[in-house]
Amino acid sequence: MEDANGRATVTANGSALGKISAFSTWRQLFTLRGFFRRLGWTIGRYPLVYILVTFCISLLSGGMYFMVLKDRIRDGYTPLNAPSRRETEIFRDFWGTKGEPMMSVVIAMAKDGGSMIRDEHLAATVDIYHYFMDDFSVSVDGEAYVFNQLCEPYCDINLVFPFFKKGQDAQKSRLSKGQPLARDTFLAYPISTIDGIQIHLERNFYGVRLRTNQSHVATRELSSDSNSTISSANLSSVADAAFSSIDYVELLLIIFRADKASDEMTKRLATWEIAAFDYVMNNYSNPYVEMQVVGVEILDREMIRDGQRMTPYFAAGFAFMAFFVTVTVFGSAIYYNELDGGKCIVAVGAMLSPVLAITTTFGLVSLLGCRINSFMLVMPFLVMAIGVDDAFLMIHSWQRLALHRATLTKTVPDRLGLVYEEMGPSITITSLTNAIAFGIGALTPTPEIRLFCMATAIAMSMDYLFQLILFGPALAFAAHCESKDLSSLREQRNGESCRKKLHEALRSLLRVYCRMLSSSAVFLLIVILTLIYWFFAIYGAMSIEARLDTQKILPRDSPILRTDKILSDVVWNEYHPVTVLVSRPPDIRNASQLKYFKSMVREYETLERATGNGSTTLWLTDYEQFYKESQAFMSVFGMDNDGTTVDGTGLDYDLLPEFFESPYYKHWTSFVRWKRVDETYVIESFMFRTAYHNSSSWDARIDLMQKWREIARRYTDRLNVTVWEANAMFVDQILSLKGVTLQTVAVTLVCMAVVCAIFMPSPCSVLTASVAIASISLGVFGFLSWWNFDLDPITMAATLMSIGLSVDFTAHVSYHYQLSGRANIRRGENTGEQRIVGKQARLEHTLSSVGWPMLQAGLSTVVCVLPLALLQSYSTMVFFKTMFLVVAWGLAHGLILLPAFLAALPECLTGKEVCPGPNAHDFTIDRQRDTTDGGDEHELEPL
């Protein structure tokens, strides 16, 4: 029944208020806020149980014992659907290997900057070649190997060096003895003739400078005269010119290549490459020549080494974070006059949650058999930086509720339930969107980015879980250290004139700030500044270029930076080969088929930047010469060839065995797949190479790759042509970056909007929050371009990260602004829901609830990642500057832009009407007096 004032009273048959409360309890239980309130109450009631659950989950951290640190710099950043992967698979089938051939290169350069074909320098190069082939051994699983045991069928690809030295020494010996030069030996570039055999130099000799025709002819005529002799004084100046057109060679390139036919072979080759690099760096010494070694395994190790350098910086970031959290926790306690030993538990709990999330994630990922790449070593900074954000919100709510508690034994579960009810949905939005943002990144077709995003999504989810089941119990335990004397606390607070004055000043400042945000003039100014911001952001985003730069990615102190620059500026600029695989070979006995094939070869040889047919290595060219010479030889001795030709090519397959067994042509066995069928021989497939120059820039390489693929497409129907090039995967990375980035960003933004829609019933709030997220992400991406960063896999991952992190600065504001009611606490009791009416009241309620925690979160993020700025590594600088931009633009949107836009919209769009209940009140002003039951007056602070 009801009294005269319409309030429910207790009757003998039951309580009307009890029925209403029971109905309200069941209704709230099936709402999100009701669920979190019940969860908070349970955690506050049984904190040890949840801590035990946390301990059991964190045991997964033991998996870190099995961590494997490894990068895949070659193909790890290439989309799984890239053409280069299909091309590589086709060539793997041709080579009969599980992976791409291992290729390590040794660069030999003169210490004095002179020519590398001088006697001492060439001899040193030949010596290091023989040493690495025959004497330099590595031990794998207790068994020693030298490269000669691993290199088949590529063991002879460096014979150009001993051949060239042999020809040069023989000619110099003749000159020194006054003998005529051998007519079948002449050293020229790009093709030299030694003992009548032609050898190609363009793959191993770089920075070549040729002599002038006049001096070369004169010296050759002089030295070819058998009656003339050359004194030892003049020998050094004219000897080389007498038998060589080569005046100067800047560097020599030794190529060590082998097939990764099995996992065991892959392990042996990787061990050999790393050991060769360490030997050259630490043990090799020569007065004439400096050696440099580079290969994929070396690049991977350098990337991991750079990531491992972050360990002390993470320790510094953690120390800064611990200091910041401790100061803010104790500062808030002093402000609320709640300083006690329990605040140590609160500070430790706030930091322990992200730390356990990091270790658990690394352990879980390792137990799943995934490796840890250098990207994932940045993840601890991200999780630590944003992992305490939710803790700040919960601490802020917990501290404010301390003003209204009744007795400790009664209010700890209820108090924690109120904290979870208020902040649970809000932190769920941010945590879920962070996890989703990186979860979507884990679906990208780039393997290394997938690993990073997968690990970060797991870590974000773990941090959210630990915030609920570890930090919540920490607050419950900390409550036992608080004073239980409520009257004493009130007396202390009544005497806190300084605190009250500061509090009133802050409330007045907030009131003035909210009035400013609500004014039309300030809103117009914000709109103008926003349009300027969007202009620069869009301009930067449109002007960013997709580019890969190894010089940026590698550590700044890496010894292979110089090696990489030499490869780019000299080697690739002079010799950039493409390998063409013909899987449906033409019949060499058929003139029309042979002509069709040679027309394709000419297309490759006549492209822009092609070096011409002199650089083409094609087995068929040598076979034609070999076949004709054999035919002539047999005709002289009256022998007939049983082979038949078709359509007048003059060729047949009958001499294939003799050709491939010849010591002069056996190197072609790695280029051709052939077999015997009945009484004849059949070519199943073969490959050839041709080279290009002036392709040191990625734009030139991309242009060439697209033209090569276009020619292959036109000849595929009849010849089934595939092209392969060592840098093709990097080319596909660049070509796919913009598309993959746009697609991933669009999907991520849509998912963010869906999550916001689930937790925010107001469509207008969802729209404004989504636009704010997109605006922050656009600003981060655009201003990274202004900061001279290119679009590469690292900036793509940073962009995904910015989308997830930007939710923290928008979702809290949108969620709290759209709430129409709030709990009304009087003397430690929740007396019902209180309506919030008016833009001013909404703004004050929103910013008082999340403004200070948002500032704490932004500052803590910057403090945690600040040590990364000292590392001076490209990837860490990208992430540091991304975090800085996210915090800067996030705070600007969360504290200025978004509140102003929400206040400018009609209230009917930004909130929902709440039917007043028996305990509902209107909250149209910012202060009320609690005088119920004769209690002391105090300010009613919003939750």
Disulfide bonds with the S-S distance in Angstrom:
Cys151-Cys155 1.85
